[in-house]
Amino acid sequence: MATLPAPVADYDVRAGNGHDSRGQRNGLKVSPDDQVCREREFSELLERVLPGVDQWRDHLTIGIGRVTELVGLKDTQIRYFEELHGLERDPALPPGATRYYSLADLRRLAVFAELLRQGQRPAQAAEMVRQHAHRIDRGGFRSIADVLQREGDAITDGFLLSRLASQVIFAAQRELNEQFASARIIAMFVAEKVIDTSSAAAVQAAGESLAEYPQDMLVALDRAAVLGERIPGTGEGLAPDDDSSIVLFYSREPWNVPVPEAAQFCSYRPSDESGLTVVFMVQAAPVDGLPPRLDIRVPARKHLLDWMIGMCHAIFPEFRAVTKAHGYRYRSDGYRLAHTREALTRLMQRVRSLIFGAQAGDSMACLLLPNDLYQPAYLSILAHAGYPEEIARTVRVSLRERGDGLSGKAFLAREPFFTREAATDDRVLAAQEERCQVALAVPLLSHWDTHPFGVLYLASRHSARELSSDMAFVALVFGNILSELLGRWWLTRLRRTHDGLLHAHVAEYIRWFDGMDLHGPDFERGLQQLEAIWERVAAAVGGEESTRTGADHLSRRFITLVVLDIDHTHTRQERGYEPFLLAAQRHVQQAVAQIVPGVCGYWFKNDHTLLILDGYTLDEAVASVRRVASRVQMLPVTIAGCCERTTITISAALQELSYQELYDVSHDDREELRVRLTSIIDAIYERTRESSRAIWIFRDGDWRQV
């Protein structure tokens, strides 16, 4: 019996985590470092041995009894097939000897059995197998067109799945952080089965099992967290890096997902009874443990999670179908800037070698990135070949006025700049320090109405022959390729910024949609508050002993309806990461909360809000509205991603109703009450449209401006 090499001779091959709580294995005390070392050595051994074993399968044979079980044929049918020369026969095999069947034989017999099940006569089926034997032995007909079609679908499905999985993780992460601030989701398993989630221990055991053998299921994980990567800083001046690197992984075979120390698991089950269970691996969870089920407290977020998981479940079968039995699919939801920088640094080294050849050592190639696409102020070096690292990480090329150096000018002009007299050309930044003779700056264009994604800069200390016009044209074409590469990074960064805003303000966005129509859900909530006040008044009327006394009392109590209108919203086009109107609504709501605490605004027609000032007379309401309007105009609107100072103004219209007048709108017909209240609010709304920065009041049967 063969023995294992000494380093792995005492390896305990068994189910579970391979060691008990006392750090013992096979009765011997071992340190965690020893376990990791042996795991690595044993993995290397498997990598050496198993690929050779996989090649043996074509040489393995089985008897006729096992063949009948596998292909569903009787032994007489198999013998008949052999007689018709449907199988290759060994001429050296003596008559009566036991026949064994190889994998190639099984392929032909399986096709023969299927033809018989389809109604073919045995002789016809055997002849068809004989005619197409070469295709059967080869494993079927393989058309490049079919492969391209399948792979194209797999790329699209993989792209969508990786983004959908990221959305599920981001939404669950946001909900988890509202309950446990430091917790971080680092992996997700979408199991197509119902898992026991009755206790934290059951979910923990299920999660560890899924991580050890995540076979034939959708897996999404944070690459940096699971691998324990320590990402170096991206350098001064570069755009802030994203703190996640979600990747999607799928294989029909089990691929172990490392479980960091102290990682915990929690679960989520969609409400559609689909039989799915999503298990999250969480790092930095609370000491007292996570709940077995993730409780989604925001209804809109729960709806989002259910829908995204449902989309994953719908797309996954097609993605799974194009994955080979012994292969895997891997899709990234965008790498962190540090990963991108490492790959682009290697690319710059290759570019420098291919362009400058033997003189590459005295040449430079670098890729510069703007700090922002909306209002770029400077360029920083993202990747380079030929510059000292301590200098490359601190370079900032100013973009003020016409821009510094060839790179700044090329960026702002959106056209390449080329000089064969770099040593004396004052357009070349730091020409004396670089001692370059020839230099080229190529902007990575996106669109003429927007800023480039970056700049490719090439320079050499040798003569102009090292960078000819022909090679400059090559760099121009290559710059187009880099444009798409960096463009995807910028788009991923932009999408993730939007993701963060969407998941952080989910309730705000839902209410924004509720207030887009003239009489939408938010408007209906305003009517419900008015109905509640009307019910209170009606109860007071019914309890008054004297009708005249009660009417007099109700006539001295007031409610003022106010409609605020954000001026000129349709002409505003501020650039930012979130819609201008959403930020403007938030700005107005903050002013209302500051001046009249406890009053809720009900939005309708997108830029109008209804305030119900219960207990306010018309004059008191006008004074409060003036203060609200002053605060709205005085402070700038904060729009995420927008650097410009944005100010807005509001108009207002007010109408006062006494409690008695409110009750007299309708005494007992609720539907009539709602219709008439709606008409009153609509009349107030129409008045706000007539002018900007104005306050209108309804008094003595007429509208007047104050």
C-alpha distance (Angstrom), angle and dihedral (degrees) to the residues before:
residue distance angle dihedral
M1 . . .
A2 3.80 . .
T3 3.79 116.8 .
L4 3.73 127.3 -143.2
P5 3.82 120.4 -114.9
A6 3.77 115.2 -85.6
P7 3.83 97.3 -103.6
V8 3.78 91.2 59.8
A9 3.79 101.8 27.0
D10 3.81 93.4 107.1
Y11 3.82 95.2 42.1
D12 3.78 110.1 139.8
V13 3.82 106.3 -133.9
R14 3.77 105.9 -165.7
A15 3.78 141.9 113.7
G16 3.77 121.3 -79.9
N17 3.76 129.3 41.6
G18 3.79 94.1 -42.7
H19 3.82 97.6 -118.4
D20 3.76 140.2 53.0
S21 3.78 130.3 -122.5
R22 3.84 91.4 -88.2
G23 3.83 92.0 60.4
Q24 3.82 92.0 -113.1
R25 3.79 129.5 143.6
N26 3.81 122.6 -173.5
G27 3.78 88.1 -11.5
L28 3.81 93.3 -57.5
K29 3.77 124.1 113.2
V30 3.79 112.1 -120.5
S31 3.77 131.5 177.9
P32 3.82 122.5 -125.9
D33 3.81 88.9 -111.3
D34 3.82 90.3 56.7
Q35 3.80 90.2 50.8
V36 3.81 92.7 50.6
C37 3.80 91.2 47.2
R38 3.79 92.9 50.5
E39 3.79 92.1 45.4
R40 3.80 89.3 54.2
E41 3.82 94.0 46.2
F42 3.78 92.3 48.3
S43 3.81 91.0 48.6
E44 3.81 89.3 52.9
L45 3.80 89.5 50.5
L46 3.81 91.1 52.7
E47 3.80 90.5 49.3
R48 3.82 88.7 56.7
V49 3.79 98.5 43.9
L50 3.80 109.2 34.7
P51 3.84 100.4 56.9
G52 3.80 88.8 60.1
V53 3.80 91.3 47.5
D54 3.81 90.7 53.8
Q55 3.79 88.7 61.8
W56 3.81 91.2 59.9
R57 3.81 94.4 69.4
D58 3.81 93.1 85.0
H59 3.81 89.2 57.1
L60 3.81 98.2 47.2
T61 3.82 116.0 103.0
I62 3.80 136.9 -166.2
G63 3.80 135.6 -161.6
I64 3.79 127.3 -103.4
G65 3.80 93.4 -101.2
R66 3.77 92.1 61.3
V67 3.82 90.5 44.0
T68 3.80 91.7 58.2
E69 3.81 89.5 53.2
L70 3.79 93.7 49.8
V71 3.82 103.0 43.5
G72 3.82 99.9 26.9
L73 3.84 97.0 -122.9
K74 3.78 128.4 132.4
D75 3.77 117.3 -117.0
T76 3.83 89.5 -114.5
Q77 3.81 90.0 56.7
I78 3.78 90.4 49.7
R79 3.83 91.3 50.2
Y80 3.80 90.4 48.3
F81 3.79 90.1 51.3
E82 3.80 90.1 51.5
E83 3.81 91.8 51.2
L84 3.81 90.1 54.8
H85 3.81 87.7 56.5
G86 3.77 92.3 -110.4
L87 3.81 88.6 140.3
E88 3.76 131.2 47.9
R89 3.82 108.8 -108.8
D90 3.75 127.9 -150.7
P91 3.84 106.1 -124.0
A92 3.78 90.5 -157.7
L93 3.80 91.0 60.4
P94 3.86 108.7 104.8
P95 3.83 119.4 -130.5
G96 3.80 113.5 -86.3
A97 3.78 93.6 21.0
T98 3.80 118.0 138.5
R99 3.78 110.1 -94.3
Y100 3.81 120.5 -140.3
Y101 3.76 124.1 -162.3
S102 3.80 127.6 -137.7
L103 3.80 129.6 -151.8
A104 3.82 89.5 -95.4
D105 3.82 89.5 55.2
L106 3.79 90.9 50.1
R107 3.80 91.4 53.3
R108 3.82 91.5 55.9
L109 3.80 93.5 43.4
A110 3.81 91.6 50.0
V111 3.83 91.1 53.2
F112 3.81 90.2 45.7
A113 3.83 90.4 51.8
E114 3.82 92.0 49.8
L115 3.81 91.7 50.7
L116 3.80 89.9 52.0
R117 3.81 90.4 50.9
Q118 3.80 88.6 53.1
G119 3.82 90.4 57.8
Q120 3.80 101.8 -97.8
R121 3.79 117.5 146.8
P122 3.82 113.7 -111.6
A123 3.81 93.9 -112.7
Q124 3.80 92.7 48.8
A125 3.79 92.0 46.2
A126 3.80 92.1 49.3
E127 3.82 91.2 49.3
M128 3.81 91.7 50.7
V129 3.79 90.5 50.8
R130 3.80 90.6 49.2
Q131 3.81 92.4 50.0
H132 3.79 93.5 49.4
A133 3.79 97.6 36.0
H134 3.81 93.3 118.6
R135 3.80 91.4 55.2
I136 3.81 92.3 46.1
D137 3.80 92.2 49.3
R138 3.79 90.5 48.2
G139 3.79 91.0 54.7
G140 3.79 100.4 -105.3
F141 3.77 135.5 -49.9
R142 3.78 112.2 -46.4
S143 3.78 116.4 -160.3
I144 3.78 120.3 -176.8
A145 3.80 87.8 -143.2
D146 3.82 90.1 58.7
V147 3.79 91.1 47.3
L148 3.80 91.9 50.2
Q149 3.78 90.8 49.6
R150 3.80 93.4 49.3
E151 3.79 93.9 44.1
G152 3.79 91.5 47.7
D153 3.78 89.7 54.1
A154 3.81 90.5 45.5
I155 3.81 91.6 52.5
T156 3.80 91.9 50.7
D157 3.81 93.4 44.0
G158 3.80 91.5 45.4
F159 3.79 91.3 50.4
L160 3.80 91.5 51.2
L161 3.80 94.2 43.0
S162 3.81 93.4 51.4
R163 3.81 91.1 50.2
L164 3.80 93.2 44.3
A165 3.80 91.0 49.3
S166 3.82 89.5 50.5
Q167 3.79 90.5 52.6
V168 3.81 91.0 51.4
I169 3.81 90.5 50.3
F170 3.81 93.8 45.4
A171 3.82 92.9 48.9
A172 3.81 92.9 46.4
Q173 3.81 89.8 44.7
R174 3.79 91.7 54.4
E175 3.81 91.8 49.6
L176 3.80 91.4 45.8
N177 3.82 92.8 50.4
E178 3.79 91.4 53.2
Q179 3.80 86.6 62.5
F180 3.83 101.7 28.9
A181 3.80 111.6 23.7
S182 3.82 99.2 -163.1
A183 3.82 99.1 42.1
R184 3.81 116.5 113.7
I185 3.81 128.3 -169.7
I186 3.81 109.7 -133.9
A187 3.81 102.0 168.8
M188 3.79 140.7 17.7
F189 3.80 130.2 -159.9
V190 3.81 120.0 -164.6
A191 3.81 103.7 -156.6
E192 3.80 117.0 -167.6
K193 3.78 91.9 -143.1
V194 3.77 140.6 66.4
I195 3.80 110.8 -93.3
D196 3.78 125.6 -160.2
T197 3.81 105.2 -100.8
S198 3.79 97.4 165.8
S199 3.80 93.8 114.8
A200 3.78 140.8 15.5
A201 3.81 90.3 -113.9
A202 3.81 91.6 54.8
V203 3.80 92.3 50.0
Q204 3.82 91.0 46.0
A205 3.80 91.2 52.9
A206 3.80 91.9 45.9
G207 3.81 91.4 48.5
E208 3.79 93.5 50.4
S209 3.81 89.9 48.7
L210 3.81 92.1 50.4
A211 3.80 91.5 48.2
E212 3.80 91.8 50.2
Y213 3.82 95.0 48.6
P214 3.84 109.6 16.2
Q215 3.79 91.5 169.5
D216 3.81 122.2 170.0
M217 3.79 95.0 -9.6
L218 3.77 138.1 108.1
V219 3.80 112.6 -94.1
A220 3.80 126.6 -174.6
L221 3.78 121.9 -179.9
D222 3.77 143.6 169.1
R223 3.78 102.7 -109.3
A224 3.80 97.3 -155.0
A225 3.81 94.9 46.5
V226 3.81 97.5 44.8
L227 3.80 94.6 44.7
G228 3.79 92.7 41.2
E229 3.81 91.6 -127.1
R230 3.76 117.7 177.2
I231 3.77 104.9 -146.9
P232 3.82 115.4 -153.6
G233 3.77 118.5 -129.9
T234 3.78 116.7 -82.6
G235 3.79 94.1 -129.9
E236 3.77 135.8 -104.1
G237 3.75 117.5 -56.6
L238 3.79 97.8 19.7
A239 3.78 120.7 121.2
P240 3.83 114.3 -88.6
D241 3.78 111.5 -84.7
D242 3.77 124.5 -121.1
D243 3.79 113.9 -112.8
S244 3.80 97.3 -139.7
S245 3.78 136.9 64.2
I246 3.80 106.6 -172.9
V247 3.80 116.0 -168.8
L248 3.79 129.8 -175.6
F249 3.81 119.3 -138.2
Y250 3.79 132.8 -175.9
S251 3.80 134.1 169.9
R252 3.79 136.1 156.9
E253 3.79 86.5 -135.0
P254 3.82 125.9 67.3
W255 3.80 114.2 -95.6
N256 3.78 113.0 -177.1
V257 3.82 116.8 -122.6
P258 3.82 110.8 -150.6
V259 3.79 113.7 -118.8
P260 3.82 111.2 -148.3
E261 3.76 118.5 -135.9
A262 3.82 113.8 -81.5
A263 3.81 92.4 12.0
Q264 3.81 113.4 153.3
F265 3.78 133.1 -160.6
C266 3.78 133.8 -137.2
S267 3.79 131.0 174.8
Y268 3.77 141.8 -139.0
R269 3.78 126.6 -162.9
P270 3.83 119.3 -163.7
S271 3.78 115.9 -122.8
D272 3.83 94.1 -126.8
E273 3.82 93.5 83.6
S274 3.82 90.6 -123.5
G275 3.79 93.4 148.2
L276 3.81 92.1 -113.9
T277 3.78 126.2 133.9
V278 3.79 121.3 -168.1
V279 3.80 114.3 -155.3
F280 3.82 120.0 -164.5
M281 3.80 124.7 -157.1
V282 3.81 107.3 -144.7
Q283 3.79 130.0 -163.4
A284 3.82 126.5 -158.8
A285 3.79 90.0 19.7
P286 3.83 120.2 167.9
V287 3.78 116.7 -76.1
D288 3.79 93.0 -120.6
G289 3.81 89.6 56.7
L290 3.77 139.1 -109.2
P291 3.79 122.9 -77.2
P292 3.82 112.0 -101.2
R293 3.80 91.2 -118.8
L294 3.79 126.1 42.7
D295 3.79 106.3 -122.3
I296 3.82 109.9 -144.1
R297 3.79 105.4 -154.8
V298 3.82 98.4 179.1
P299 3.84 109.3 74.0
A300 3.82 93.5 -153.1
R301 3.79 90.7 53.2
K302 3.80 91.2 49.8
H303 3.79 89.8 51.3
L304 3.81 89.2 50.0
L305 3.80 92.5 49.8
D306 3.80 92.9 48.6
W307 3.80 92.1 49.0
M308 3.81 95.0 46.7
I309 3.80 92.4 47.5
G310 3.81 89.1 47.8
M311 3.81 89.9 53.1
C312 3.81 90.4 50.2
H313 3.79 89.6 51.1
A314 3.83 91.6 49.0
I315 3.82 96.2 49.0
F316 3.80 98.2 37.0
P317 3.87 98.2 77.2
E318 3.81 92.2 58.6
F319 3.79 91.1 45.8
R320 3.81 89.8 49.0
A321 3.82 93.2 48.5
V322 3.82 94.2 64.2
T323 3.81 94.4 49.6
K324 3.80 114.4 100.5
A325 3.77 120.0 -124.3
H326 3.80 93.7 -109.5
G327 3.79 98.5 32.8
Y328 3.77 138.4 76.0
R329 3.79 140.4 -142.7
Y330 3.78 122.1 -130.8
R331 3.79 125.4 -175.3
S332 3.79 127.3 174.3
D333 3.77 126.3 -147.3
G334 3.79 90.2 -148.0
Y335 3.78 128.3 -58.4
R336 3.74 125.7 -108.5
L337 3.78 115.4 -99.2
A338 3.80 90.2 -105.8
H339 3.83 90.9 59.9
T340 3.79 90.7 46.0
R341 3.78 90.3 49.4
E342 3.80 93.5 53.6
A343 3.81 92.4 51.5
L344 3.81 93.6 44.6
T345 3.81 91.4 48.7
R346 3.80 89.5 58.3
L347 3.80 88.1 46.5
M348 3.82 92.0 52.8
Q349 3.80 89.6 51.8
R350 3.81 90.7 53.7
V351 3.81 92.0 45.6
R352 3.80 91.0 51.7
S353 3.81 92.0 49.2
L354 3.80 94.7 47.9
I355 3.81 95.8 44.7
F356 3.80 100.8 41.0
G357 3.81 100.1 27.7
A358 3.79 113.3 -176.1
Q359 3.81 90.7 7.2
A360 3.81 93.9 56.3
G361 3.80 91.6 110.0
D362 3.81 90.1 64.0
S363 3.80 95.1 44.1
M364 3.79 137.8 80.2
A365 3.79 134.8 -141.8
C366 3.77 123.9 179.2
L367 3.77 142.2 162.8
L368 3.79 116.4 -138.8
L369 3.78 124.3 -157.4
P370 3.84 128.2 -159.4
N371 3.77 117.0 -124.8
D372 3.80 90.1 -127.9
L373 3.80 137.9 5.9
Y374 3.81 96.5 -145.2
Q375 3.81 100.3 49.0
P376 3.81 108.3 3.4
A377 3.79 114.9 -168.1
Y378 3.80 102.1 176.2
L379 3.80 145.7 -3.3
S380 3.81 124.3 -117.6
I381 3.80 130.0 -167.8
L382 3.79 110.8 -100.7
A383 3.82 97.4 175.7
H384 3.78 133.3 -2.5
A385 3.78 148.8 167.0
G386 3.80 119.5 -149.7
Y387 3.81 103.7 25.3
P388 3.82 127.0 101.8
E389 3.78 107.6 -103.5
E390 3.80 94.5 -129.0
I391 3.80 89.6 56.7
A392 3.80 96.6 41.5
R393 3.80 92.3 56.2
T394 3.80 93.5 54.9
V395 3.82 102.0 41.5
R396 3.79 116.2 121.8
V397 3.80 119.7 178.9
S398 3.80 108.2 -160.1
L399 3.80 118.9 -130.2
R400 3.79 96.4 -164.2
E401 3.78 118.3 131.0
R402 3.84 105.4 -21.1
G403 3.81 95.3 -10.8
D404 3.81 132.6 -107.9
G405 3.79 121.4 -85.1
L406 3.78 128.6 -12.5
S407 3.82 91.2 -59.6
G408 3.80 94.8 53.6
K409 3.80 92.2 46.4
A410 3.81 92.7 46.5
F411 3.80 90.5 49.6
L412 3.80 95.3 51.3
A413 3.82 96.0 38.4
R414 3.83 92.0 44.0
E415 3.80 90.6 -138.1
P416 3.83 133.9 97.9
F417 3.82 121.8 -93.5
F418 3.83 118.7 -152.5
T419 3.81 129.2 179.9
R420 3.82 132.1 178.3
E421 3.80 91.2 -171.4
A422 3.77 98.8 57.6
A423 3.79 93.7 146.2
T424 3.82 91.7 64.7
D425 3.82 100.7 24.7
D426 3.80 108.5 108.6
R427 3.81 89.5 -156.2
V428 3.81 90.4 71.6
L429 3.78 110.5 90.1
A430 3.83 114.5 -134.9
A431 3.82 91.9 -2.0
Q432 3.79 91.3 156.2
E433 3.79 93.2 52.6
E434 3.80 92.8 46.8
R435 3.84 92.7 40.3
C436 3.81 87.8 -151.3
Q437 3.80 124.0 166.5
V438 3.80 99.1 -167.4
A439 3.82 130.7 27.1
L440 3.80 138.7 177.8
A441 3.83 130.8 -169.2
V442 3.82 118.5 -168.1
P443 3.84 119.5 -173.2
L444 3.79 115.8 -138.7
L445 3.77 97.0 -130.0
S446 3.79 124.1 -149.0
H447 3.80 103.3 167.9
W448 3.77 134.9 -29.3
D449 3.81 90.7 -114.5
T450 3.80 93.5 54.3
H451 3.77 136.6 49.8
P452 3.83 121.3 -91.7
F453 3.80 118.7 -97.0
G454 3.81 90.6 -123.1
V455 3.82 145.3 -48.6
L456 3.83 131.4 -93.2
Y457 3.81 109.8 -145.7
L458 3.83 124.6 -167.9
A459 3.81 126.9 179.8
S460 3.81 138.5 164.6
R461 3.79 135.5 -165.7
H462 3.79 89.9 -142.9
S463 3.80 131.8 78.2
A464 3.78 126.4 -65.3
R465 3.80 90.3 -95.1
E466 3.79 87.7 78.6
L467 3.81 91.0 62.8
S468 3.80 109.4 32.4
S469 3.79 127.2 179.0
D470 3.80 88.9 -103.2
M471 3.79 90.6 56.0
A472 3.80 90.5 45.2
F473 3.80 88.2 57.3
V474 3.81 89.3 50.8
A475 3.81 88.6 53.4
L476 3.80 89.4 50.1
V477 3.82 91.8 55.0
F478 3.80 91.9 42.7
G479 3.79 87.7 52.0
N480 3.80 88.8 63.0
I481 3.80 89.2 59.0
L482 3.79 90.8 49.2
S483 3.81 88.3 48.7
E484 3.79 91.1 62.8
L485 3.80 92.0 43.0
L486 3.79 94.4 52.5
G487 3.79 91.0 36.1
R488 3.79 89.2 61.4
W489 3.79 90.0 50.1
W490 3.81 90.8 51.0
L491 3.81 91.7 47.2
T492 3.80 91.5 49.2
R493 3.80 89.9 49.7
L494 3.80 90.7 47.8
R495 3.82 91.9 48.3
R496 3.78 92.6 49.5
T497 3.79 90.9 49.3
H498 3.78 88.3 53.3
D499 3.81 89.9 45.1
G500 3.79 90.1 56.2
L501 3.80 92.0 50.5
L502 3.80 93.7 45.4
H503 3.79 94.9 49.4
A504 3.82 92.7 42.8
H505 3.82 94.3 50.8
V506 3.80 101.8 32.0
A507 3.83 94.2 135.7
E508 3.80 90.6 47.7
Y509 3.80 92.6 53.1
I510 3.81 92.2 47.0
R511 3.79 90.9 52.5
W512 3.81 90.0 46.4
F513 3.81 89.2 58.6
D514 3.81 88.9 46.0
G515 3.80 89.5 58.6
M516 3.80 100.7 48.0
D517 3.82 97.5 90.5
L518 3.79 126.7 67.7
H519 3.81 91.1 -115.9
G520 3.80 102.6 18.2
P521 3.82 131.4 147.6
D522 3.83 93.8 -76.5
F523 3.81 90.8 51.4
E524 3.81 88.1 51.0
R525 3.79 89.6 54.7
G526 3.80 88.4 55.4
L527 3.80 90.1 52.7
Q528 3.80 89.2 50.3
Q529 3.82 90.4 55.9
L530 3.80 90.1 50.7
E531 3.81 89.6 49.0
A532 3.80 89.6 51.8
I533 3.82 90.2 53.6
W534 3.82 90.0 46.1
E535 3.84 89.9 52.6
R536 3.80 90.2 51.7
V537 3.80 90.5 50.0
A538 3.81 91.7 46.5
A539 3.80 90.3 52.3
A540 3.81 89.9 50.6
V541 3.80 91.3 49.9
G542 3.78 91.4 51.9
G543 3.79 91.4 50.7
E544 3.82 97.7 50.8
E545 3.82 114.0 108.7
S546 3.80 93.1 -153.3
T547 3.78 119.4 41.9
R548 3.80 91.8 -155.1
T549 3.81 92.6 49.4
G550 3.79 92.0 46.2
A551 3.81 93.4 49.4
D552 3.79 90.8 49.4
H553 3.82 90.7 50.8
L554 3.81 93.3 48.4
S555 3.80 91.6 48.0
R556 3.80 89.8 61.4
R557 3.81 94.4 55.9
F558 3.79 119.6 76.2
I559 3.77 145.2 -163.9
T560 3.81 121.4 -165.5
L561 3.79 122.2 -154.4
V562 3.80 113.6 -149.6
V563 3.81 128.0 -171.7
L564 3.81 116.2 -166.3
D565 3.81 119.6 -161.8
I566 3.82 123.4 -162.3
D567 3.81 104.4 -135.7
H568 3.82 124.6 -123.0
T569 3.81 96.4 -4.3
H570 3.80 93.8 152.0
T571 3.80 92.3 60.3
R572 3.82 96.5 48.9
Q573 3.82 116.1 101.1
E574 3.79 104.3 168.1
R575 3.78 112.6 167.0
G576 3.75 117.9 -127.4
Y577 3.78 145.8 118.8
E578 3.80 94.3 -86.5
P579 3.83 134.1 42.7
F580 3.79 114.6 -82.1
L581 3.81 93.0 -132.7
L582 3.78 92.3 54.1
A583 3.81 90.6 52.6
A584 3.81 90.7 44.8
Q585 3.81 91.7 51.5
R586 3.79 90.2 50.1
H587 3.82 89.6 49.6
V588 3.82 92.4 52.5
Q589 3.82 92.5 45.0
Q590 3.81 90.3 53.1
A591 3.80 90.1 52.4
V592 3.82 91.9 49.0
A593 3.82 91.4 48.5
Q594 3.81 89.9 50.4
I595 3.82 97.2 48.8
V596 3.83 102.5 32.1
P597 3.82 106.9 24.0
G598 3.78 116.7 -156.6
V599 3.81 94.4 25.4
C600 3.79 114.8 120.5
G601 3.80 122.6 -153.5
Y602 3.81 118.2 -137.1
W603 3.81 111.0 -151.9
F604 3.79 125.6 -144.3
K605 3.79 136.4 160.6
N606 3.84 86.5 25.6
D607 3.82 97.3 -89.9
H608 3.84 103.6 42.2
T609 3.78 127.2 83.7
L610 3.79 130.2 -168.0
L611 3.81 118.3 -139.2
I612 3.79 119.2 -166.7
L613 3.81 106.7 -157.3
D614 3.78 102.6 -167.5
G615 3.82 112.0 -162.7
Y616 3.81 94.5 14.1
T617 3.79 122.2 123.3
L618 3.79 117.8 -142.8
D619 3.81 93.1 -101.2
E620 3.81 92.5 48.1
A621 3.80 90.3 48.8
V622 3.83 92.1 49.4
A623 3.81 90.3 53.1
S624 3.81 91.6 51.1
V625 3.81 92.7 46.0
R626 3.81 90.4 51.9
R627 3.81 89.3 54.6
V628 3.81 91.3 47.8
A629 3.81 91.5 49.7
S630 3.81 91.2 48.1
R631 3.80 93.0 51.4
V632 3.82 92.5 46.0
Q633 3.80 91.1 53.2
M634 3.81 96.4 39.7
L635 3.83 98.0 55.3
P636 3.82 122.7 55.9
V637 3.78 120.8 -118.0
T638 3.80 113.0 -106.6
I639 3.81 109.6 -134.2
A640 3.81 116.1 179.4
G641 3.80 110.1 -115.9
C642 3.83 94.6 10.7
C643 3.80 116.8 115.3
E644 3.80 96.9 -176.1
R645 3.80 122.3 96.4
T646 3.79 106.3 -110.1
T647 3.80 121.7 -168.3
I648 3.78 128.4 -177.8
T649 3.78 137.1 -170.3
I650 3.79 132.1 -150.5
S651 3.77 137.9 -148.1
A652 3.79 124.6 -151.0
A653 3.78 141.6 -161.8
L654 3.81 123.2 -166.0
Q655 3.78 135.5 -167.8
E656 3.79 124.9 -175.7
L657 3.80 122.9 -144.3
S658 3.77 125.9 -175.7
Y659 3.78 116.7 -138.8
Q660 3.79 87.8 -108.8
E661 3.83 91.5 53.7
L662 3.80 90.4 48.6
Y663 3.80 90.6 51.3
D664 3.80 91.4 47.1
V665 3.81 92.0 57.1
S666 3.80 85.5 83.0
H667 3.78 128.4 -18.8
D668 3.78 101.5 -159.3
D669 3.83 113.1 -8.5
R670 3.81 108.6 94.7
E671 3.81 95.0 -171.9
E672 3.79 91.3 50.5
L673 3.81 89.1 48.0
R674 3.81 91.9 55.1
V675 3.81 93.1 46.6
R676 3.80 93.3 50.7
L677 3.79 94.4 44.3
T678 3.81 88.5 50.7
S679 3.81 90.8 52.4
I680 3.83 90.8 50.5
I681 3.82 91.8 51.4
D682 3.82 91.3 45.4
A683 3.81 89.8 54.6
I684 3.80 90.3 51.6
Y685 3.82 89.8 47.7
E686 3.82 92.3 52.1
R687 3.80 90.6 54.7
T688 3.85 92.6 57.4
R689 3.81 91.0 59.0
E690 3.80 95.2 64.5
S691 3.81 99.6 75.6
S692 3.79 142.5 -2.3
R693 3.82 128.9 -114.7
A694 3.81 89.5 15.6
I695 3.80 134.7 126.3
W696 3.80 118.0 -147.4
I697 3.81 126.3 -169.1
F698 3.80 131.2 -168.1
R699 3.82 109.0 -135.3
D700 3.79 132.4 155.9
G701 3.79 92.0 -0.3
D702 3.80 96.3 -55.0
W703 3.82 139.7 87.1
R704 3.78 117.9 -119.8
Q705 3.80 134.8 172.5
V706 3.80 119.5 -119.6
